[in-house]
Amino acid sequence: MSSARFDASASLLPPELEPGIDQRWSTWPASSPTQRGPLPHPDWLVTSAGAWDTELGVVKTGKEADVHLIERAVPGTTGVLLAAKRYRSTHHSDFHRSGSYEEGRTMRNTRDARAVGRKSSYGRSVAAGHWAVSEFDALCRAWRAGVPVPYPVQVSETEVLMEFIGDGRTAAPRLAQSRLHGEELTDAFTQVVAILEAFARAGFAHGDLSPYNLLDHDGRIVVIDLPQIVDVAANPQGLDFLYRDVVNVSTWFARRGCDNDPEDVFAHLVGVMW
């Protein structure tokens, strides 16, 4: 990645204080308020124009995006670890059933919308940025609604920066990796239902909820991967997405010996929503 510079006095710095390989100036100063996470910003957030972003490696690779680990810090000080989710801008593969997810949404720029529909090179680039903004907006809405998600730090073109959920440089495991069974999973199931309730109160469904996008961070369940979040009222298939979310997680818990009734959970969520 190229190193963008946002501090006008940076040219006066000696070479040893310039970002090195796999580093860049923090992108925070160049972002607008609408590209930054909800207020109040967490105390741990580094907002100094003199901070650098240092690449520390890849956390996860995926079909549509890769997640990288970066450290944002002012040189010589302790910084903060962030997850940088970067959507691919070339040869981008749309999400499965993305047309269904997009019902009820509109793309403001009609030229961009046509390019995305034609899947041209420009359209692929627009789509990557569209999914990045969609995920950032979804994280912001979820955060404000009290859903346990990584704090959304900022969005820039095809990159979403968010709180890194893990210990040290090790990412929290996915719920699907858990070795717990039966009653040991009761607390996790209760948390997942509370997550579904928080989405429902806000009028949304995750749209693709499963044990693979739920992190277990020392017993606290955190939701990730939200670009396809569905407005249940605006999307004609909204309730279908909500029901599928319930069945996906309920089935996994049942297979692990944690008995539950997905129909009861779904009925409860519909009651919460309306």
C-alpha positions in Angstrom: 0.0 0.0 0.0 1.2 3.5 -0.7 2.0 5.8 2.2 -0.4 8.7 2.3 0.8 11.8 4.2 -1.6 14.2 5.9 0.6 16.3 8.2 1.8 19.4 6.4 4.9 19.5 8.5 5.8 15.9 7.7 8.3 17.0 5.0 10.4 18.6 7.7 10.8 15.3 9.5 14.2 13.5 9.3 14.2 10.3 7.2 14.3 8.1 10.3 10.9 9.5 11.2 9.3 8.7 7.9 7.1 5.6 7.6 9.1 2.5 6.5 8.2 -0.6 4.6 4.7 -1.9 5.4 3.9 1.4 7.1 1.8 4.5 6.2 0.7 7.7 7.8 -2.6 7.2 9.7 -5.6 7.7 7.4 -7.6 9.2 10.3 -6.8 12.9 9.6 -8.0 12.5 5.9 -11.3 11.0 6.9 -14.5 13.1 7.2 -16.7 12.9 10.2 -19.2 10.7 8.3 -16.4 8.3 7.6 -15.6 7.9 11.3 -17.2 5.8 14.0 -20.0 6.8 16.3 -19.4 9.4 19.0 -18.1 9.4 21.7 -15.0 7.8 20.3 -13.5 5.2 22.7 -10.6 6.3 24.8 -8.3 3.8 23.2 -8.7 5.2 19.8 -5.5 6.9 18.3 -6.5 10.0 16.4 -3.1 11.9 16.2 -2.1 13.1 12.8 1.4 12.0 13.7 0.4 8.3 14.0 1.5 5.5 11.7 -0.3 2.4 10.6 2.0 -0.6 10.6 1.1 -3.8 8.8 1.4 -6.9 11.0 0.0 -9.6 8.8 -3.1 -11.2 7.5 -5.8 -12.4 10.0 -8.2 -14.0 7.5 -8.6 -14.3 3.7 -12.0 -14.5 2.1 -13.7 -14.6 -1.2 -14.7 -10.9 -1.2 -12.2 -9.4 1.3 -9.1 -10.0 3.4 -8.7 -8.9 7.0 -5.3 -7.5 8.0 -3.9 -6.7 11.4 -2.4 -3.2 11.8 -1.0 -1.2 14.7 -1.9 2.5 14.8 0.6 4.4 17.0 2.6 7.6 17.3 6.2 6.5 16.9 7.7 5.8 20.3 4.4 5.3 22.0 2.1 2.3 22.7 -0.6 2.1 20.0 -3.7 0.1 19.3 -4.3 -2.9 17.2 -7.0 -2.6 14.5 -8.5 -5.0 12.0 -8.4 -3.7 8.4 -11.0 -5.4 6.2 -10.1 -4.7 2.6 -12.6 -5.5 -0.2 -11.1 -6.5 -3.5 -11.5 -3.8 -6.2 -10.5 -6.1 -9.1 -12.1 -9.4 -10.1 -14.5 -8.8 -7.2 -17.0 -11.7 -6.6 -20.4 -10.5 -5.4 -21.9 -12.0 -2.3 -24.1 -15.1 -2.9 -27.7 -13.9 -3.2 -26.4 -10.3 -3.1 -29.4 -9.2 -5.2 -31.8 -10.4 -2.5 -29.7 -8.6 0.2 -29.8 -5.4 -1.8 -33.6 -5.2 -2.1 -34.8 -2.1 -0.4 -31.5 -0.3 -0.9 -30.6 2.2 -3.6 -27.3 3.4 -5.0 -27.3 7.2 -5.2 -25.1 7.5 -8.3 -27.0 6.0 -11.3 -23.8 5.8 -13.4 -22.2 3.7 -10.7 -25.3 1.5 -10.4 -25.3 0.8 -14.1 -21.5 0.0 -14.0 -22.1 -2.4 -11.1 -24.9 -4.1 -13.0 -22.7 -4.5 -16.1 -19.8 -5.8 -13.9 -17.3 -3.8 -15.7 -13.8 -3.1 -14.2 -15.0 0.2 -13.0 -18.2 -1.4 -11.7 -16.2 -4.0 -9.7 -14.2 -1.2 -8.1 -17.5 0.6 -7.2 -18.9 -2.6 -5.8 -15.9 -3.1 -3.5 -16.3 0.4 -2.2 -20.1 0.0 -1.9 -19.7 -3.1 0.2 -17.1 -1.4 2.4 -19.4 1.5 3.1 -22.3 -0.9 3.6 -20.4 -2.8 6.2 -19.2 0.3 8.0 -22.7 1.8 8.1 -24.0 -1.6 9.4 -21.4 -1.7 12.1 -22.3 1.9 13.1 -26.0 1.1 13.3 -25.3 -2.1 15.2 -23.0 -0.3 17.7 -25.6 2.3 18.3 -28.3 -0.4 18.8 -26.2 -2.0 21.5 -25.2 -5.1 19.4 -21.8 -6.5 20.5 -19.8 -5.7 17.3 -16.2 -4.5 16.8 -16.2 -0.7 17.2 -16.1 0.7 13.6 -13.2 3.1 13.5 -13.4 4.5 10.0 -14.0 3.6 6.3 -11.7 4.7 3.4 -12.5 3.7 -0.1 -12.4 -0.2 0.0 -11.1 -0.5 3.5 -13.0 -0.7 6.8 -11.0 -0.2 10.0 -12.5 -1.7 13.1 -11.6 -2.7 16.7 -9.5 -5.9 16.7 -11.2 -8.6 18.8 -8.6 -10.9 20.3 -5.7 -11.3 22.8 -2.4 -9.8 21.9 -2.1 -10.4 18.1 -4.2 -13.5 18.2 -7.8 -13.1 16.9 -10.6 -14.4 19.0 -11.8 -17.9 17.8 -15.1 -18.3 16.0 -17.9 -19.9 17.9 -17.8 -22.7 15.3 -14.4 -23.7 16.8 -15.7 -24.0 20.3 -15.4 -27.5 21.9 -18.1 -26.8 24.5 -21.2 -29.0 24.5 -24.6 -29.2 26.2 -25.1 -26.9 29.2 -21.7 -25.5 28.7 -23.1 -23.6 25.7 -26.2 -22.2 27.6 -24.6 -18.8 28.2 -23.4 -18.5 24.6 -26.9 -19.3 23.3 -28.4 -16.7 25.6 -26.0 -14.1 24.2 -26.8 -15.1 20.6 -30.5 -14.7 21.3 -29.8 -11.3 22.9 -27.9 -10.3 19.7 -30.8 -11.4 17.5 -33.1 -9.3 19.8 -30.9 -6.2 19.5 -31.0 -6.5 15.8 -34.8 -7.0 15.8 -35.4 -4.0 18.0 -33.5 -1.9 15.5 -35.5 -3.4 12.6 -32.7 -5.4 11.1 -31.6 -9.0 10.5 -27.9 -9.9 10.2 -28.8 -11.8 7.0 -26.0 -14.4 7.2 -25.7 -15.2 10.9 -23.9 -18.4 11.7 -21.3 -19.8 14.2 -18.7 -18.7 11.6 -19.3 -15.0 12.0 -19.7 -15.1 15.8 -16.5 -14.7 17.8 -16.1 -16.1 21.3 -13.8 -13.6 23.1 -13.2 -15.1 26.6 -16.9 -16.0 26.9 -18.2 -12.8 25.2 -19.9 -13.4 21.9 -19.2 -10.7 19.2 -20.8 -10.4 15.8 -18.7 -9.8 12.6 -19.3 -9.7 8.9 -22.2 -7.3 8.5 -22.1 -5.9 4.9 -25.4 -7.7 4.0 -27.4 -6.5 7.0 -31.1 -6.5 6.0 -33.8 -3.9 6.8 -36.6 -6.3 7.6 -39.4 -3.8 6.8 -37.9 -2.5 3.6 -36.7 -5.8 2.2 -39.6 -8.1 0.9 -37.6 -11.1 2.1 -36.7 -9.5 5.4 -38.5 -12.0 7.6 -37.0 -14.9 5.6 -33.5 -13.7 6.3 -34.4 -13.3 10.0 -35.8 -16.8 10.1 -32.7 -18.2 8.4 -30.5 -16.5 10.9 -32.4 -18.1 13.7 -32.4 -21.6 12.1 -28.7 -21.4 11.3 -27.6 -20.7 14.9 -30.3 -22.8 16.6 -29.4 -25.9 14.5 -25.7 -25.5 15.4 -26.4 -25.3 19.1 -28.8 -28.2 19.0 -26.2 -30.3 17.3 -23.9 -29.5 20.2 -26.4 -30.7 22.7 -27.8 -27.3 23.6 -31.6 -27.9 23.2 -33.7 -25.0 21.9 -36.7 -24.3 19.7 -36.0 -22.1 16.7 -39.7 -21.5 16.1 -40.1 -20.1 19.6 -37.1 -17.9 19.1 -38.3 -16.6 15.8 -41.8 -15.9 17.2 -40.2 -14.0 20.1 -38.1 -11.9 17.7 -41.2 -11.0 15.5 -42.9 -9.9 18.7 -39.9 -7.8 19.6 -39.9 -6.2 16.2 -43.6 -5.5 16.0 
